[in-house]
Amino acid sequence: MNAISTLDRPRRAAKRGMLAHFFAVALAFAALFGASTPARAVDGCKVLLCLAAPSWRSIPECVPTINQLHRDLARGKPFPVCSMAGAGNSANNTWASAPGYCPPQYTRVFEGESGPVYTCDYAGAVTVNINGAPFTRTWWSMGGDTVTEFTPAAKAQLGTWDTKFDDDYAAWFAALPPPAPVADPGY
């Protein structure tokens, strides 16, 4: 029996070695494929610069940053901060709430059981302030769609900008029914 147990030791050791190797490989695969990647923080300064641009979509370096910002905001993460922005330069997100905080061209009205129900095409808006005054407001949706509203000061400073917000407003305004005529009091 002593001779047999002596012969079994190498087999047992080999099995333990194979099991240890198997678990090491399985652990490595779990680490590589099963574990989630660390969260990527969005650079608040880059966000501020991109959203103050005439069209962030036309700047290749801005597209992934702003798309990540929208994903983060949609998941409830806080708006990133830029400590180097300087006094009066900031950006913040505000959730849309129709009809009070949603542009009229993006506000939808549905008749509900107890009256009108208002919705907004966008989930929120990121307002960029430059020198303490609003500069741009970028309306964003959960699906990644955006439109930027430029203030008169921004338009004067930039010279050219993405006009989609203005174009959508003009089309909405043109589609409104004409005002009702004023009734003659009959005097």
SVG drawing of the C-alpha trace seen along z (x, -y; Angstrom):
<svg xmlns="http://www.w3.org/2000/svg" viewBox="-73 -104 80 106">
<polyline fill="none" stroke="black" stroke-width="0.4" points="0.0,0.0 3.0,-2.2 4.2,-1.8 0.7,-2.7 0.4,-5.8 3.8,-6.8 2.8,-6.4 -0.4,-8.4 1.4,-11.4 2.7,-12.7 -0.7,-12.2 -2.4,-14.2 0.3,-16.9 -0.3,-17.0 -4.0,-17.3 -3.6,-20.1 -1.2,-21.8 -3.7,-21.5 -6.6,-22.7 -4.4,-25.7 -3.6,-26.5 -7.2,-26.2 -8.3,-28.5 -5.6,-31.0 -6.6,-31.0 -10.3,-31.3 -9.5,-34.2 -7.5,-35.9 -10.4,-35.6 -12.9,-36.9 -10.6,-39.9 -10.2,-40.6 -13.8,-39.9 -16.1,-39.9 -15.0,-42.9 -16.3,-46.2 -14.0,-48.9 -13.3,-51.8 -15.6,-54.8 -14.1,-57.5 -14.4,-61.0 -15.2,-63.8 -12.9,-66.8 -15.0,-69.7 -12.7,-72.3 -12.9,-70.5 -16.7,-70.3 -16.9,-74.0 -14.8,-74.8 -16.6,-72.4 -20.1,-73.7 -19.0,-77.3 -17.8,-76.5 -19.9,-77.5 -20.6,-73.8 -19.1,-71.1 -20.0,-68.4 -17.6,-69.9 -14.6,-69.6 -13.5,-65.9 -11.9,-66.2 -15.2,-67.4 -17.5,-64.7 -16.5,-61.8 -16.3,-64.2 -19.8,-65.6 -21.3,-62.2 -19.8,-60.9 -21.2,-63.9 -24.7,-63.1 -24.4,-59.5 -23.2,-60.6 -26.0,-63.1 -28.6,-60.5 -27.3,-58.1 -27.6,-60.8 -23.9,-61.6 -23.1,-65.2 -22.0,-67.8 -18.2,-68.0 -16.4,-71.0 -13.5,-73.0 -11.4,-74.5 -9.4,-76.5 -12.5,-78.2 -12.0,-81.5 -14.5,-83.7 -17.8,-83.9 -17.1,-81.1 -19.1,-77.9 -21.5,-75.4 -24.3,-73.5 -27.1,-71.1 -30.8,-71.7 -33.4,-69.1 -36.1,-70.1 -39.6,-70.6 -42.3,-71.5 -43.8,-73.9 -41.8,-76.1 -38.2,-75.1 -38.4,-73.8 -38.2,-75.9 -41.7,-76.2 -40.5,-74.5 -39.6,-71.4 -42.6,-71.3 -45.3,-68.8 -48.9,-68.9 -51.1,-65.8 -54.6,-65.7 -54.8,-63.7 -57.7,-62.7 -57.4,-65.7 -56.1,-68.2 -53.1,-68.9 -49.9,-66.9 -46.7,-68.7 -43.5,-66.9 -40.1,-68.2 -38.1,-66.6 -35.0,-67.1 -34.1,-65.8 -32.1,-68.7 -30.0,-71.7 -26.4,-72.6 -26.0,-76.3 -22.5,-77.8 -21.8,-81.1 -19.0,-83.3 -18.0,-86.3 -21.1,-85.7 -23.6,-85.9 -25.3,-83.1 -23.4,-82.3 -25.0,-79.1 -27.6,-76.5 -27.2,-73.1 -30.4,-71.1 -29.7,-67.3 -31.8,-64.1 -31.2,-60.7 -30.6,-59.4 -27.7,-61.8 -29.5,-64.4 -28.6,-68.0 -29.4,-71.5 -27.6,-74.7 -29.3,-78.0 -26.8,-80.9 -27.4,-84.1 -27.2,-87.4 -23.8,-88.1 -22.5,-84.7 -23.7,-85.3 -22.0,-88.8 -18.8,-87.3 -18.7,-84.2 -19.9,-85.6 -21.0,-82.2 -22.8,-79.4 -24.9,-76.3 -28.4,-77.8 -30.5,-74.7 -32.1,-76.1 -33.0,-79.4 -34.2,-77.5 -36.4,-75.2 -37.9,-78.2 -38.6,-80.0 -40.3,-76.9 -42.4,-76.5 -43.4,-80.2 -44.4,-80.1 -46.6,-77.1 -48.6,-78.8 -52.2,-79.6 -52.8,-83.3 -54.1,-85.3 -57.9,-85.6 -59.3,-88.9 -60.2,-91.4 -64.0,-91.6 -65.6,-95.0 -67.3,-96.2 -70.2,-97.6 -70.3,-101.2"/>
</svg>
